Amino acid sequence: MKRSIRKRKGAAASGPAPGHPDLLSIRADEMPWKTTARDFPLEPYVGAIGKLHARGYSYAGISAWLNEQLAAQLGHRRITRGQVYRVYQQWLRELGGKGPGIPSGAAAQPGDEISEAEAQIADQRQAEMEDEERPHQFY
C-alpha cells in the first residue's frame, strides 16, 4: 500500500516564489562580473581602454587593438568588444563616472542601448573592411 504525502496546513512559504522578479534580482547581484577573455583578466588594462574610449575609439576597435597588442599573452584566445564594454562600464561605476582617461567636461555617457548599437555598427564596419581586404575567390 502506497503512503500519501500530506502537506502541513497553515505553513506559510518563506520568501518569494522561485521565479519572482525580486528573487531573480537578488540572485543577479550575486553573479560575478564577466570581464575576462576566457580566463584572461582585462582589469589591468582598463586605463588604456578608458584612454582609447575617450579618444573616440569604439569597443570593437579597442578590442582589436588589445588583441593585436596582447597577442603573445592571449595565445588562441580573443578579446571581444562585449568584454571591453563590460570592463569599461564596471570601471565607470567604480569611479562614479569620472576617472583618468575621461576628459573633464565630456558629454554624459550614452545609455547601454546606444552603446550597444554603436558597437554593433562598428562590428559591421569592421567585418565589411575585413571582407574587402580578403582576396576574392572565383569558382
C-alpha positions in Angstrom: 0.0 0.0 0.0 1.3 3.4 -1.0 1.6 6.2 1.6 0.4 9.6 0.5 2.3 12.6 1.5 0.3 15.3 3.1 1.2 19.0 3.2 1.1 20.8 6.5 -1.8 23.2 6.7 -1.1 26.7 7.8 2.6 26.7 6.9 3.5 29.9 5.1 6.0 29.8 2.3 9.2 31.5 3.3 10.4 34.2 0.8 9.3 34.9 -2.7 8.4 32.2 -5.2 11.3 30.7 -7.2 10.6 32.8 -10.4 9.7 36.1 -8.5 11.4 39.2 -10.0 12.8 40.3 -6.7 14.4 36.9 -6.1 16.0 36.9 -9.5 17.3 40.4 -8.9 18.9 39.3 -5.7 20.5 36.3 -7.4 21.7 38.5 -10.3 23.5 40.7 -7.8 25.4 37.6 -6.6 26.6 36.7 -10.0 30.3 37.7 -10.8 31.2 40.2 -13.4 32.1 38.7 -16.8 35.2 40.7 -17.7 37.7 38.1 -18.8 38.6 36.8 -22.2 38.4 33.1 -21.4 40.3 33.5 -18.1 42.3 36.4 -19.3 41.8 39.4 -16.9 41.1 42.7 -18.6 41.1 44.8 -15.4 44.8 45.7 -15.6 44.2 47.3 -19.0 41.2 49.4 -18.0 43.4 52.6 -18.1 44.3 52.0 -21.7 40.7 51.1 -22.5 39.5 54.4 -20.9 42.0 56.5 -22.8 41.1 54.9 -26.2 37.4 55.3 -25.5 37.8 58.9 -24.5 39.7 59.5 -27.9 36.6 58.1 -29.8 37.6 54.5 -30.4 34.7 52.0 -30.5 34.6 49.0 -28.2 35.3 46.8 -31.3 38.3 49.0 -32.3 39.6 48.8 -28.7 39.2 45.0 -28.6 41.0 44.7 -32.0 43.9 46.9 -30.7 44.1 44.9 -27.5 44.2 41.6 -29.4 47.0 42.9 -31.5 49.0 44.3 -28.6 48.5 41.3 -26.3 48.7 38.5 -29.0 51.6 36.8 -27.3 49.8 36.6 -23.9 46.4 35.7 -25.3 47.6 32.8 -27.4 44.5 31.3 -29.1 42.1 33.4 -27.0 40.4 36.6 -28.4 39.1 39.7 -26.5 35.6 40.7 -27.8 34.0 44.1 -27.8 31.5 42.9 -25.3 34.2 42.1 -22.8 35.8 45.5 -23.3 32.4 47.2 -22.9 31.7 45.3 -19.6 35.1 46.1 -18.0 34.8 49.7 -19.1 31.3 50.1 -17.7 32.3 48.4 -14.4 35.3 50.7 -14.1 33.0 53.7 -14.6 30.6 52.5 -11.9 33.5 52.1 -9.5 34.8 55.6 -10.2 31.4 57.2 -10.1 31.6 58.2 -13.8 34.8 60.2 -13.6 38.4 59.0 -13.8 41.6 59.0 -15.8 41.2 58.9 -19.5 37.8 60.7 -19.3 38.2 64.3 -20.1 36.5 66.7 -17.7 33.5 68.4 -19.3 33.0 65.3 -21.5 29.4 64.6 -22.6 27.4 62.3 -20.4 27.9 58.6 -21.2 25.2 57.3 -23.5 22.9 54.6 -22.3 23.6 50.9 -22.7 21.3 50.6 -25.6 23.0 53.4 -27.6 26.5 52.0 -26.7 25.5 48.5 -27.8 24.0 49.8 -31.1 27.3 51.8 -31.8 29.3 48.7 -31.0 27.2 46.6 -33.4 27.7 49.2 -36.2 31.4 49.2 -35.5 31.5 45.4 -35.7 29.6 45.5 -39.0 32.0 48.1 -40.4 35.0 46.0 -39.3 33.6 42.9 -40.9 33.0 44.8 -44.2 36.6 46.1 -44.1 37.9 42.6 -43.5 35.8 41.3 -46.4 37.3 44.0 -48.7 40.9 43.0 -47.6 40.4 39.3 -48.4 41.3 38.3 -52.0 38.2 37.3 -54.0 37.9 33.6 -54.8 36.4 32.6 -58.1 34.8 29.3 -58.6 
